[in-house]
Amino acid sequence: MKIKFNSLIKVAVTIAILFFLLWKVKFNADGFSHILGSLRLGYFLLSLFGVVLVLGIKSYRWRILISNEGASYSAYNAFGAYMASDAIGIITPGRIGEIARLYYVRQETDISFYAAFKTLVSDRIFDFTMLGWFGLSGMMFYFKTFGDHPGIYYAIGVLLLFIIGYIVVIKLLALLLRSKKVSRFPVVRFVYESFLAVIGNRAPRMWAITILAYSIFFGFSWLIMVALHLKPSYIDVVFIMSIMSLSTIIPLSVAGFGTREATLVLLFAYYGLASETAISFSLLHFTAFFLWGGLIGLVFWLLMPISLQQVQDDSKSIFLLFKPERVEKQIIKTDL
């Protein structure tokens, strides 16, 4: 009942945001139809390959994280789990469906819940770091925070800031773990180990994979813009897509509808583009990466079935990390 109520709230919020947005920007239906009618279909169809390539590369990165935990997981199962969990994530509140990967990998290997969940968190740290890097760089560029400099300068500056920040976080967590009171809580060590996987000795290879995945993601997003007869620079696409992706992380609406469109309208306006163009791009991008990716993920979900109840149960198990170490050990021992 609670989940259904939350879903109704999200639907209501989605409708309210879209209605307010279309009313505020004085949406022109004829202009919208003309833009979609002039779509360069070949470029758009080519963009449909993007989601498979991006998630396929990310699934390879996830396999490396699993391997670093001493478990072996096949390429097919990793890809299938990644695609299926992406589809489940679209229809579950706050994208908790992505936790389905916990069930998949634990079903096929002897990896513990703690280690499996750590691979998911480290995997998402890679993604959030890339989006945070370019998203923050983009916002500083648009607001001219430090003057009218090229976007690449802002990107370099933010990258240095992130590197320093991550080193400080690792050092601080290591210092905290020296305290017996703090070390009793598994969540502190969990966060430490999750970040360590991102900046440790084995991390460069996974960073190369992450950069490749996002280069492809931005490239196929660029193709959709070209399909709409736009001619953006690559760095512009990087900034726009990163900020847009960050805006949809907070689960205010259904599948990011409303927040995604509002963000794109504001960003496209910076380049003098009409709201109809922004909304056209939003719908096409949703179709290529969310809808099309979700349909492929649904096929894998049917081939590799998992109940939504199992996903919810696994998500609740995460809170065990916040219990003192003595209780956690008893639970892990029972689980084994």
C-alpha positions in Angstrom: 0.0 0.0 0.0 2.8 2.4 0.9 4.6 1.8 -2.4 1.3 2.3 -4.3 0.7 5.6 -2.5 4.3 6.8 -3.2 3.8 5.9 -6.9 0.6 7.9 -7.0 2.4 10.9 -5.4 5.1 10.6 -8.1 2.6 10.5 -10.9 0.9 13.6 -9.5 4.2 15.4 -9.2 5.2 14.4 -12.7 1.9 15.7 -14.2 2.2 18.9 -12.1 5.8 19.6 -13.2 5.0 18.9 -16.9 1.8 21.1 -16.8 3.6 24.0 -15.1 6.6 23.7 -17.5 4.5 23.6 -20.7 2.4 26.5 -19.4 5.4 28.6 -18.3 7.4 28.3 -21.5 4.3 28.8 -23.7 4.7 25.5 -25.5 4.0 25.6 -29.2 2.5 22.3 -30.4 2.8 23.1 -34.1 6.5 23.9 -33.6 7.0 20.7 -31.7 5.3 18.7 -34.5 7.5 20.4 -37.1 10.7 19.5 -35.2 9.8 15.9 -34.9 8.5 15.8 -38.5 11.9 16.9 -39.8 13.8 14.3 -37.7 16.8 12.8 -39.5 15.7 9.2 -38.8 19.0 7.5 -39.7 20.9 9.3 -37.0 18.2 8.5 -34.4 18.1 4.8 -35.3 21.8 4.7 -35.0 21.6 6.1 -31.5 19.5 3.0 -30.4 22.8 1.0 -30.2 24.1 3.4 -27.5 22.3 1.9 -24.5 23.5 -1.7 -25.3 27.1 -0.6 -25.8 27.2 1.6 -22.7 25.6 -0.9 -20.3 27.7 -3.7 -21.9 30.9 -1.8 -21.1 29.7 -1.0 -17.6 28.8 -4.7 -17.0 32.4 -5.5 -17.8 33.6 -3.0 -15.2 31.2 -4.6 -12.7 32.7 -8.0 -13.5 36.2 -6.7 -12.6 34.8 -5.4 -9.2 33.3 -8.9 -8.6 36.6 -10.5 -9.5 38.4 -8.3 -7.1 36.2 -9.8 -4.4 37.4 -13.3 -5.3 34.3 -14.4 -7.2 33.9 -15.3 -10.9 30.9 -14.2 -12.9 30.3 -14.8 -16.6 30.1 -12.0 -19.1 26.6 -13.1 -20.2 25.2 -13.2 -16.7 26.8 -9.8 -15.8 25.4 -8.2 -18.9 22.0 -9.8 -18.4 21.9 -8.8 -14.8 22.9 -5.2 -15.7 20.2 -4.9 -18.4 17.5 -6.6 -16.3 18.2 -4.4 -13.2 18.2 -1.3 -15.4 14.7 -2.2 -16.5 13.5 -3.0 -13.0 15.1 0.3 -11.8 12.9 2.3 -14.2 9.7 1.0 -12.7 10.7 1.0 -9.0 10.8 4.0 -6.6 14.2 5.6 -6.4 15.6 3.1 -8.9 16.0 0.5 -6.1 15.5 -2.1 -8.8 19.1 -1.8 -9.6 19.7 -3.7 -6.4 18.5 -6.7 -8.3 22.1 -7.2 -9.3 22.7 -8.3 -5.7 20.4 -11.2 -6.1 21.7 -12.2 -9.5 25.4 -12.3 -8.6 24.7 -14.0 -5.2 22.6 -16.7 -6.9 25.4 -17.7 -9.3 28.4 -17.2 -7.0 29.4 -17.7 -3.3 30.0 -14.0 -2.8 28.7 -12.6 0.5 26.0 -9.9 0.7 28.6 -7.4 2.1 31.0 -7.9 -0.8 28.3 -8.0 -3.5 26.7 -4.8 -2.3 30.2 -3.2 -2.1 30.6 -3.9 -5.9 27.3 -2.1 -6.6 28.3 0.9 -4.5 31.8 1.1 -6.1 30.2 0.7 -9.5 27.9 3.7 -8.8 30.8 5.8 -7.4 32.4 5.6 -10.8 29.2 6.8 -12.5 28.4 9.5 -10.0 32.0 10.8 -10.2 31.8 11.2 -14.0 28.4 12.9 -13.8 29.5 15.0 -10.8 32.7 16.0 -12.5 31.1 17.2 -15.8 27.8 18.3 -14.1 29.6 20.6 -11.7 32.0 21.8 -14.4 29.0 22.6 -16.7 27.2 24.5 -14.0 30.3 26.6 -13.2 30.8 27.2 -17.0 27.2 28.3 -17.5 27.2 30.6 -14.5 30.7 31.9 -15.4 31.7 31.3 -11.8 35.4 32.2 -12.4 35.0 34.2 -15.6 34.3 33.6 -19.3 36.7 30.7 -19.8 36.4 27.7 -22.1 34.5 24.7 -20.6 37.6 22.5 -20.7 39.3 24.8 -18.2 36.4 24.3 -15.8 36.5 20.6 -16.3 40.2 20.4 -15.5 39.8 22.5 -12.4 36.9 20.4 -11.1 38.8 17.2 -11.8 41.7 18.3 -9.6 39.2 19.2 -6.9 37.7 15.7 -7.1 41.0 14.0 -6.9 42.0 16.0 -3.8 38.6 15.4 -2.3 38.7 11.6 -2.8 42.2 11.4 -1.3 41.1 13.4 1.7 38.0 11.2 2.2 40.1 8.0 2.1 42.6 9.4 4.6 39.8 10.6 6.9 38.0 7.3 6.8 41.2 5.4 7.5 41.8 7.7 10.5 38.3 7.1 11.8 38.7 3.4 11.5 41.5 3.5 14.0 39.0 4.3 16.7 37.4 1.2 18.3 34.1 2.9 18.7 33.9 3.9 15.1 35.2 0.6 13.7 32.4 -1.3 15.5 30.0 0.0 12.7 30.4 -1.9 9.5 29.1 1.0 7.5 32.2 3.1 8.0 34.5 0.3 6.8 32.1 -0.4 4.0 32.3 3.1 2.7 36.1 3.1 3.1 36.4 -0.1 1.1 34.0 1.0 -1.5 36.0 4.2 -2.2 39.2 2.3 -2.0 38.1 0.2 -4.9 37.7 3.4 -6.9 41.1 4.9 -6.2 43.2 1.9 -5.3 45.9 0.1 -7.4 43.4 -1.8 -9.5 41.3 1.3 -10.3 43.1 2.8 -13.4 41.8 0.0 -15.6 38.2 0.6 -14.4 38.5 4.3 -14.9 39.6 3.7 -18.5 36.5 1.6 -18.9 34.3 4.3 -17.3 35.7 7.0 -19.5 35.1 4.8 -22.6 31.5 4.1 -21.5 30.6 7.8 -21.0 32.4 8.9 -24.1 30.0 6.5 -26.0 27.0 7.8 -24.0 27.8 11.4 -24.8 28.6 10.5 -28.4 25.2 8.8 -29.0 23.5 11.7 -27.2 25.3 13.9 -29.7 23.8 11.8 -32.5 20.3 12.5 -31.3 21.0 16.2 -31.3 22.3 15.9 -34.9 19.1 14.1 -35.8 17.3 17.3 -34.7 19.5 19.3 -37.0 21.5 20.7 -34.1 25.3 21.3 -34.3 26.6 21.2 -30.7 30.2 20.9 -29.7 31.1 17.7 -27.9 31.9 19.5 -24.6 28.5 21.2 -24.8 26.8 17.7 -25.0 29.0 16.5 -22.1 27.8 19.3 -19.9 24.2 19.1 -20.9 23.9 15.3 -20.5 25.7 15.3 -17.2 23.5 18.0 -15.6 20.4 16.4 -17.0 21.4 13.0 -15.6 22.1 14.4 -12.2 18.7 16.2 -12.2 16.9 12.9 -12.6 18.6 11.1 -9.7 16.3 12.5 -7.1 13.1 10.4 -7.4 10.6 13.2 -7.6 8.7 12.0 -10.6 8.1 8.9 -12.7 11.2 7.9 -14.7 12.5 11.5 -14.4 9.7 13.0 -16.4 9.3 16.7 -15.7 12.6 17.3 -14.0 14.5 16.1 -17.1 12.4 18.3 -19.4 12.7 21.4 -17.1 16.5 21.0 -16.9 16.8 20.6 -20.7 14.6 23.6 -21.4 16.9 25.8 -19.2 20.1 24.4 -20.7 18.9 24.7 -24.3 17.8 28.2 -23.7 21.4 29.1 -22.9 22.2 28.3 -26.6 19.1 30.2 -27.8 17.1 27.0 -28.6 13.4 26.9 -28.2 11.7 24.8 -25.5 10.0 22.7 -28.2 13.5 21.6 -29.3 14.5 20.8 -25.7 11.4 18.7 -25.1 11.8 16.9 -28.5 15.4 16.0 -27.6 14.2 14.8 -24.1 11.6 12.5 -25.6 13.9 11.1 -28.2 16.7 10.5 -25.6 14.2 8.8 -23.2 13.1 6.6 -26.1 16.6 5.6 -27.1 18.2 5.1 -23.6 15.3 4.4 -21.2 12.4 3.0 -23.2 14.5 1.0 -25.7 17.0 -0.1 -23.0 14.1 -1.0 -20.7 12.5 -3.2 -23.4 15.8 -5.1 -23.9 16.2 -5.3 -20.1 12.7 -6.8 -19.9 13.7 -9.6 -22.2 16.6 -10.4 -19.9 14.3 -10.1 -16.9 12.0 -12.8 -18.5 15.0 -15.0 -19.3 16.5 -14.4 -15.8 13.3 -14.0 -13.6 13.5 -12.3 -10.2 10.6 -11.1 -8.1 10.2 -7.5 -7.1 9.7 -8.7 -3.5 13.2 -10.2 -3.6 14.5 -6.8 -4.7 12.7 -5.1 -1.8 14.0 -7.7 0.7 17.6 -7.2 -0.5 17.2 -3.4 -0.2 16.1 -3.8 3.4 19.1 -5.9 4.2 21.3 -2.9 3.5 20.3 -1.4 6.8 22.1 -4.2 8.6 25.3 -2.3 7.8 24.3 0.3 10.3 24.2 -2.1 13.2 27.2 -2.6 15.5 29.8 -5.2 14.4 28.8 -7.8 17.0 25.2 -8.0 15.6 26.4 -7.9 12.0 28.7 -10.9 12.6 25.9 -13.0 13.9 23.7 -12.1 10.9 26.5 -12.9 8.4 27.2 -16.2 10.2 23.6 -17.2 9.9 23.5 -16.1 6.3 26.4 -18.4 5.4 
